[in-house]
C-alpha cells in the first residue's frame, strides 16, 4: 500500500488550469502540469497510484456500499449484477482517467523535460498496472458462479502470486522513480 508521509506536501488532483487561446473566440485548457517541477510530477504519479490502489480495493470489496466482487459473489443465488456492474464501470472510468494522466506525465518527461530514465519508470509502472488489472480480472472471472468448481487451485494460486509479485514490482518502480527524480533536480 502506498502512503504519503506527513512531511510530503499534497499535490492537488488538478491545479488551477491556465487557459490558452488556440484561435480567436475558441479557448482550450492547457495541461495543468506543464510547468510543474519534476518533484510535483512524481508526487502526482504517487497520488494516481494511491487512487488506483483504492480502485482495486473497491473492486474487491466495499463493505459500506455492499459492492465489490466478494459482495457480488455472496449475494447469490440472486446475484446483484447491476450493482457490481456499476462498481466495475465507475472503477474502470477512474482507471482510464489515471492512465491518461500517467501517459501525459510520461510524454512530458520523455519530451520537453528530457528525462528518459524517469519516463521509462513511468512506462514500466503503466505496463505493470495493466498486468495487475488483467490478472485481477482473470482471478475474479474464475471465481464467478458460472465457473465455480471448474477453477484450478494451482492456477488460482499462481495468479494470486502474480498479483503479489506485480504489486512488489510496482513498489520498486515507484521507489526508483522517486530516487531518480531527486537526482534529476
GUMARSE-729589 format. One record per residue: x, y, z of N, C-alpha, C in turn. Coordinates in steps of 0.02 Angstrom, whole numbers, plus 50000, padded with zeros to 5 digits. Layout:
N
XYZXYZXYZ;...
% end
This chain:
185
500424994150000500005000050000500445006250000;500245011149963500625017249957500345022350005;500785025250045500565030350091500985036550080;500705042050101501055048350094501265050650164;501885052650171502125054750236501865061650252;501845063150316501575069550337501995075350313;502645074250305503095079650282503025081050208;502735076350171502675077150099502055081250082;502135086650045501555090750029501095087049981;500465088549985499975085449942499915089549878;499925086149822499835089349758499095089249742;498805094949726498085094849710497955090349650;497375087049650497215082449595497245086049528;496985091949525497035095849463497145103049484;497755105649471497865112649489497455117249446;497405123449466497025128249427497295128549356;496895126649307497145126449238497235133449210;497725133949166497835140149131497485139549064;497215144949041496885144648976497335147548923;497335144248866497715146748809497225147548752;497345152348711496905153548655497185150148593;496805145448567497015141948507496845145948445;496255148548443496025152648387495565158048417;495475163648381495035168848408494345165948425;494125167348485493465165148506493445157948530;493995154348525493995147348547494555146448597;494375144148657494855143148710494935135748725;495545133648739495685126748757496095126648821;495945122048866496305121648929496995118648917;497495121648948498175118948944498245113248994;498725108748981498855103349028499095106449094;498785104849150498925108349213499615107149242;499985102149218500635100649247501215102949204;501075106649151501585108449102502215111649133;502135116349177502705119849206502865117649277;502565112249299502675109849367503375106849373;503685107549432504335104349442504275096749437;504825093449421504835086249415504585082949479;504785085649536504565083049601503805082849605;503485087949580502745088249581502445082949535;502755081949477502515076749432502575069849465;503125068649499503225062149532502715061349590;502595066749627502095066449680501405064749650;501255067649592500615066349560500565059049539;501115056249514501125049149496500965044949557;501265046649614501135042949676500405043549697;500125049449689499415050349705498975046149659;499145046049595498755041949548498805034549566;499385032449589499455025549611499025024149672;498985028849717498555028049775497815027549754;497625031449704496945031049677496815024249645;497325021649609497245015049579497175009749633;497575010249686497535005449741496835005549772;496565011549779495895012249806495385008949759;495485009749694495045006549646495064999049650;495654996249659495714988949666495364986549729;495444990349784495084988449845494334988749835;494114993749799493404994549785493144988849742;493544986649694493344980949653493284974649695;493734974049742493744967949783493164967849832;493094973349870492544973349918492494980149951;491894982749954491754988949988491164987550034;491314985350096490774983350142490254988750154;490464995050158489985000350174489485001450117;489694999950056489245000950000488954994349976;489144988850008488924982149989489044980849915;489624983149891489814982049822490464978249820;490704977149761491334973749752491234966449733;491754963349712491714956549687491504951549740;491784951849800491594947049852490864947949872;490644954249878489944955349895489494952649840;489704953449778489314950849722489254943249728;489814939949743489794932649748489364930349807;489364934249861488964932449920488224934049911;488064937849860487364939949850486944934449818;487254928849800486904923349767486424919949814;485944916249788485894914449718485584919949675;485284925049705485024930649666485564936049663;486044935149620486624939549616486424946649596;486724951449631486584958549617487084960949564;486984958549503487444960149449487434967549431;486854970649433486804977749414487254982049459;487244980749524487654984649570488394983249558;488564976949547489264975249534489494978449468;489074978049417489244981049352489354988549360;488944991749400489014998949411489685000549445;489874996549494490514997449528491094996549479;491054991249439491584989949390491634995749341;491064998349319491065004049272491395010149303;491215011749365491495017549399492255016849408;492475010949428493185009749439493555009949372;493255007149321493565007149254493655014349230;493165018549241493225025549221493795028949259;493855027549324494395030449365495075027949341;495125021449325495755018649300495935021949233;495455022749190495585025849124495835033049132;495525036749177495745043749188496455043849217;496595039349264497265039049293497775037249239;497605032449197498065030349143498205036049095;497685039749076497795045449031498275050549062;498185051849126498625056649159499335054049167;499405047549183500075044549188500425044949121;500065043449067500365043749000500555050948982;500175055749004500345062848991500985064749028;501045062249090501665063649128502255060249094;502155054249071502695050649036502915054648974;502435057048935502595060948875502955067348893;502755070548947503085076748969503805075248989;503915069749025504595068049046505025065848988;504745062248941505135059748884505275065348834;504815070048827504885075348778505205081548806;504795086548824505065093048844505555092848903;505455088348949505885088149009506545084448996;506575080648943507165076648925507405072448985;506945068549011507095064049067506905056949047;507285053849001507095047148977507085041849031;507515042249081507515037349135506865037749175;506665043749193506035044649230505445042449187;505455044149123504915042049078504875034449074;505455031149073505445023849069505155020749133;505285023849191504985021549253504215022149249;503985027749224503265028849218502965023849169;503305022449114503075017549065503035010549097;503555008749135503565002249170502975001749219;502865007149254502305007449301501645006149266;501545009449209500925008649171500845001349148;501394998349123501364991349100501214986549157;501524987849215501394983649273500664984149296;500394990249294499694991149313499224987449264;499394987449200498994983649152499024976249167;499604973749185499674966749203499264965149265;499314969549315498944968549377498194968449364;497944973249326497234973649312496994967349275;497364965249225497174959249187497174953049230;497654952449274497694946649318497134946649369;496994952449398496434952949446495774951349412;495684953749351495064952349314494994944849301;495544941649283495524934349271495364930549335;495664932649390495504929549454494764930249471;494484936149461493784937249476493344933149430;493534932649368493154928549321493144921249343;493714918749366493754911849387493334910449449;493174915649487492774914849548492024915749536;491824917249475491114918249462490724911749471;490084912249488489684906249499489674901549439;489694904349379489664900249319490274895749313;490834897849342491454893949337491634890549403;491204891249454491334888249519491424880749511;491924878149542492064871049538492514869249480;492574873749431493004872349373493694875449382;493764879949431494404883249439494934878249462;495524879449440496104875249457496454878649515;496504875149572496804878049632497524880249619;497894876449580498584878249566498604884549523;498174884949474498154890949431497944897149471;497444896249515497224901849557497804904249601;498174899649630498744901449672499274905149630;499404902649571499894905949527499684913049509;499044913949495498794920549478498834925249539;498674922749597498724926849658499454928849671;499904924149660500624925649668500844930749616;500574930349556500744935149503500524942149524;499934942649553499684949249577500164951949631;500354947649678500804949849732501474952049704;501764948149659502414949949629502354956349587;501794957249554501694963349515501644969349561;501304968549617501254974049665501934975749694;502344970749707503024971949732503434975649679;503364973649616503724977049562503494984249556;502854985549564502594992349562502914996549617;502954993749677503264997349733503994999049717;504354994249688505054995449670505125000949618;504685000849568504725006049516504565012849546;504085013149591503925019549624504515022149665;504865017649699505465019649737506015022149689;506115018449635506615020549586506445027349556;505805028249541505575034549513505715040249561;505545039349623505665044649673506405046149681;506815040949686507535041849695507835045249634;507675042849574507965045749513507715052849501;507105054249522506845061149515507225065949559;507405063749620507795067949664508475069449634;508765064449600509415065349567509365069949506;508785069949474508695073949413508625081349426;508395083149486508275090249500508865093749529;
% end
